[in-house]
Amino acid sequence: GETSADHGQCEPPALEFVKLSLAQSMSCGLTKDGEVWCWGGSFDGEPNPTELGSGVLDFSAGGILCTILADGELWCDNTYPLKGEIPPGRFVRVETRAEEACAQNTEGYVSCWGDATDFHGALPYVKAVDFAVGTMSACLVHASDGHIECLGFLSEEHPIPSGRYAAIAGTWGLGYAIRDDGVLVRWGDPTEDINYDD
């Protein structure tokens, strides 16, 4: 049955999820059948939890809600639109956080838009093995040689670790990446206890 939220707290629906995405006041999940369900927060009178989409390949609700439909079409909620234009094309993955979003197309190229891109300039349009969106920042791992490139806080305030990487994640003021030898590296704030050579 329906559950009422209390200060953004709400029980998730009893469904099998293949991906979760957490925002400041709500959580969302993608089911194995391609449905996006969200709970917590406010849905302006809608049932809570509520289904926000179906036929979805991938989604992210870390900032605005964006979904990729089964045919690769990228759709984003424009209730609070980000700066810049949603890129054209067909996509396989999307990530959002705060006021920034990035998406990877079917050929492996990553495009970003939002406050960080508007303020700091765009990341290069290149193929990536992974990418991440942080607060006022975005990063990608180049498919060509595995090096990390970032824009925003994670590049201007703190040195990006050198080396060859296979995966990356970003959050509030911190970046995490897995080197191709399996070592997890962190950079950002604080950085005093980080040794990139370990």
C-alpha positions in Angstrom: 0.0 0.0 0.0 0.9 3.7 -0.1 3.1 5.1 2.7 3.1 8.7 3.9 6.5 10.3 4.3 7.5 12.0 7.5 10.3 14.6 7.1 11.5 12.8 3.9 11.5 9.3 5.5 9.5 6.6 3.8 9.7 2.9 3.3 10.8 1.8 -0.2 8.5 -0.3 -2.3 8.9 -4.1 -2.0 10.5 -4.5 -5.4 13.7 -5.9 -6.8 16.1 -3.1 -7.8 19.2 -3.2 -10.0 20.3 0.4 -9.3 19.8 3.0 -6.6 20.3 6.8 -6.7 20.2 9.0 -3.6 19.3 12.7 -3.5 19.2 15.1 -0.6 15.5 14.4 0.3 14.6 11.3 -1.6 15.8 7.9 -2.9 15.1 6.3 -6.2 15.6 2.8 -7.6 15.5 1.2 -11.0 13.8 -2.2 -11.1 14.8 -5.2 -13.2 11.7 -4.5 -15.3 12.8 -0.9 -16.2 10.6 1.0 -13.8 11.9 4.0 -11.7 10.4 4.3 -8.3 11.1 7.1 -5.8 10.3 7.6 -2.1 10.8 10.2 0.6 10.9 13.9 -0.2 7.9 15.6 -1.7 5.9 14.6 -4.8 3.2 17.3 -4.7 0.4 15.0 -3.6 1.5 12.0 -5.6 1.5 8.6 -3.9 4.7 8.0 -1.9 6.5 5.8 -3.0 5.6 6.8 -6.6 6.5 5.4 -10.0 8.2 8.1 -12.1 9.0 6.2 -15.3 9.0 2.9 -17.1 10.9 1.3 -20.0 14.1 2.8 -18.5 17.6 1.6 -19.3 19.5 3.8 -16.8 18.7 6.8 -14.5 20.1 9.1 -11.9 18.4 11.3 -9.3 21.5 12.7 -7.5 20.6 16.1 -8.7 17.8 16.5 -11.2 16.1 13.3 -12.3 17.4 12.0 -15.7 16.4 8.8 -17.4 17.6 6.9 -20.4 14.8 5.0 -22.2 15.3 1.6 -23.8 15.9 3.3 -27.2 18.7 5.4 -25.8 16.8 8.7 -25.6 17.9 10.9 -22.7 15.2 12.7 -20.8 15.7 15.1 -17.8 13.2 16.7 -15.5 13.2 20.5 -16.3 11.4 21.6 -13.2 14.7 23.1 -12.2 16.7 23.1 -15.4 20.5 22.9 -15.4 22.6 25.4 -17.3 23.4 24.3 -20.8 21.7 22.0 -23.2 21.0 18.3 -22.9 23.3 16.7 -25.5 21.7 15.1 -28.6 22.2 11.4 -29.4 21.5 8.0 -28.0 22.9 7.2 -24.5 23.6 4.2 -22.2 24.4 5.9 -18.9 23.7 9.1 -17.0 24.8 10.6 -13.7 23.6 13.7 -11.9 24.6 15.4 -8.7 23.5 18.8 -7.3 23.7 21.2 -10.3 25.7 19.1 -12.8 25.0 16.1 -15.1 27.0 13.9 -17.4 25.9 11.2 -19.9 27.7 8.6 -22.0 26.5 7.9 -25.5 26.4 4.6 -27.3 29.9 5.2 -28.8 31.4 5.7 -25.4 31.8 9.6 -25.5 30.9 11.6 -22.4 29.1 15.0 -22.4 28.5 17.1 -19.3 26.3 20.2 -18.6 25.3 22.3 -15.6 26.8 24.8 -13.2 30.3 23.2 -13.1 30.6 23.0 -16.9 29.1 26.6 -17.2 31.6 28.0 -14.7 34.8 26.0 -15.3 34.4 25.0 -19.0 33.7 21.7 -20.6 35.6 18.4 -20.3 37.0 17.2 -23.6 34.6 15.2 -25.7 36.4 11.9 -25.6 35.7 8.2 -25.0 35.8 7.2 -21.4 35.9 3.9 -19.5 34.2 5.6 -16.5 33.0 9.0 -15.4 31.6 10.7 -12.2 29.8 13.8 -11.1 30.6 15.5 -7.8 29.6 18.8 -6.2 30.6 21.5 -8.7 32.9 19.0 -10.4 32.9 16.2 -13.0 35.6 13.7 -13.9 36.3 11.0 -16.5 38.8 8.3 -17.1 40.2 8.4 -20.6 39.7 5.2 -22.6 42.9 5.9 -24.5 45.4 5.7 -21.6 43.4 5.5 -18.3 44.3 8.9 -16.9 41.8 11.0 -15.0 40.7 14.4 -16.1 38.4 16.7 -14.0 36.8 20.1 -14.0 35.8 22.1 -11.0 36.6 21.6 -7.4 38.3 18.2 -7.8 40.8 19.6 -10.3 41.4 23.2 -9.1 41.5 22.8 -5.4 43.3 19.5 -5.2 45.9 17.6 -7.4 44.5 14.8 -9.5 46.3 11.5 -8.9 48.4 10.3 -11.8 48.4 6.8 -13.2 46.2 4.5 -15.1 42.6 4.0 -13.7 39.7 1.7 -14.4 36.8 3.3 -12.3 36.0 6.6 -10.6 33.4 8.1 -8.2 32.9 11.6 -6.9 31.1 13.1 -3.9 31.1 16.3 -1.8 34.7 17.5 -2.2 36.2 14.0 -2.6 37.2 11.9 -5.5 37.7 8.1 -5.5 39.3 6.0 -8.2 40.4 2.4 -8.7 43.8 2.0 -10.3 44.3 -0.7 -12.9 46.3 -2.7 -10.3 43.2 -2.7 -8.0 44.4 0.0 -5.5 41.7 2.5 -4.3 42.9 6.1 -4.4 41.2 9.1 -2.8 41.9 12.8 -3.3 40.1 16.0 -2.2 39.6 17.4 1.2 41.3 16.3 3.5 44.3 15.2 1.5 47.1 15.2 4.2 46.9 11.4 4.7 46.9 10.5 1.0 50.0 9.0 -0.7 49.4 8.4 -4.4 52.5 6.2 -4.6 51.3 3.6 -2.1 
